Amino acid sequence: MAGYMLAALLRGSPTAAAENAREVGDLIVHDPIGNVAGILRGEDRADPILDCQRAMFGWPADMSFARAVGWLIDRYVDGSIANFIDDAKGIMVEVDRYWVMAKLFVHPAAHLVDGYKSAWQTALGVSDVPAPLPMEIMFHSPLRYEMKVNYKVNPDLNRAAHQTYSRLRDEASKFDRLGTESVTQRTLIAIAEVFK
């Protein structure tokens, strides 16, 4: 409930809050673009990173933006946030009004950093990488995922998904200003206090 409330406030006109909550709240976590060369080979170099992020938080593969934000607020409410997040460095939640996209920027807790670095090493195929902090977890329309999967594989399905996505984006931006809206850890804590 808290996640959907926040999604409604982050995007577009307040008079369209319910529609905004559905459109943005239902975005799913995945890499919307990926690596084009990898796509042509049937690979996705971002998969190990995404899998690691979901595993760290115990999220299902189809985790939605609203559920993810609600999950963060729940962790503040029950006091377990320190098991997942470096609380001192904060969290930021961002919604892009125009591209139907949302992001979470989080710093993983110290004991999770090694696992996250390992995922980056696997994705990049190198032996050592600096800790890529904060984690950027991206949420996008499921149609963007269809476009990625069907790229150069089924042009007709890809074209249909792109047309539907474009229509969704245009409709969603009718009442929106261009740009992004963000909330910080302080906002999440304040909402958690209300739900307590």
Secondary structure, DSSP 8 states (H G I E B T S, - for coil): -HHHHHHHHHSS-GGGHHHHHHHHHT-EES-SS--HHHHHTT--TTHHHHHHHHHHHT--TT-BHHHHHHHHHHHHHHT-GGGTB-TTT-EEEEEETTTTEEEEEE-B-HHHHHHHHHHHHHHHT-S------SEEEEEE-HHHHHHHHHTTT-HHHHHHHHHHHHHHHHHHTTT--SSEEEEEHHHHHHHHHHH-
